[in-house]
Amino acid sequence: MNPVDPASSLLDDFSLEMTGKDVPALTEAQDVLPAGTRINVTFLGNEDLPMRLAAASAVKAGGHVPVPHISARRLGSAAELEKFLGALSEAGVVENVFVVAGDPAEPMGPYEDSLAVIASGLPAAHGARHISISGYPEGHPDIDGQTLWSALEQKLIAVRDQGLEASIITQFGFDTTPVLAWLEELRSRGIDVPVRIGVPGPAGVKRLLGYARRFGVGTSASIAHKYGFSLTNLLGTAGPDRFLNQLAAEHDPARHGVVKLHFYTFGGLRPTAEWVRSFRGY
C-alpha cells in the first residue's frame, strides 16, 4: 500500500498498549517499532508498582514515549497515588499519563473516578504535562450517554484549568459508524482535542470476541462480517484492515477533527507493529 493513501496516513504517530508483563515482548518488537512510538502501560490488578515502573522505564529506554495508566478505583489512598507518581517522576516517565476509572465496581480508596484523580492536582504536581482520558463511541454498559458526555467535558475542563494538554483514547470497536458519529458529536460540542481511535491489533477471532465481551463492545453477525470475520468460524485471525480503510474513506477533518490510532495489542506487540509496517507497505 502506498504510504500517501488516506488509510496509511491515519497510521502516522500511532500508539500501542502493553501490560507490565510485556517487557520481553517489547524488546522483541523493538526493531519493527518506529522511534518515538507512544506506548501506554496498563495499571492492572495483577501488577504492582515495580512492574509498572519497569515497563514504563523500558519504553523510555527503547527510545519511545511511555504513557503510564493511572487506575483511579485501584488506588487505596492518596499516599499510594503520590508514591506511584513520585516513582514515575524519579524515572523520568511521568510527563504523559492516561487516567481511567478502572474495572473495580467499588473504589478501593478515595478516588471514585478519573476526574477525582485529575482534580486532585497530584499528576500535575509531580510533572505530568499531558493527560489522556477515555472515550466511548459505543457507550458504556453501566453508564448512560448523557452522563458519559458530562464526565468527559468535566475532565477536559479540569485538565485545561491546570494548564495541561489533553487527548482522548477511545475504547476499541469493530464498526466505524458509531465511531464517526461520536466524533461528529464530540466536535459539535466544541471539543477539539486530538482523539486516538482504539483499534484491535491483529489477533485470533476467539480472543477478539472475548475481549469484546469483557469490555462491553457490541458485536453482531453483520458487524463482524463488515469487520472481516465470521461469528460461526472462530479459528481464524482478523486484522483491522477493513475498519481502517472504511474509517479513512469517511473521515472528514472538518467534521471529525484530528484523528490518530491506538492499538490494543491483544495478539502481541510485535505482530501489531509488523501489521502496521506491512499495511503501510514498508
Helices and strands as residue ranges (DSSP letters): H 6-9, E 15-18, H 23-29, G 30-32, E 38-41, H 49-61, E 65-71, G 72-74, H 78-91, E 96-100, H 114-119, H 122-125, E 130-135, H 145-161, E 165-170, H 176-188, E 195-200, E 203-204, H 205-214, H 221-227, E 237-238, H 241-250, H 253-256, E 259-264, H 269-280
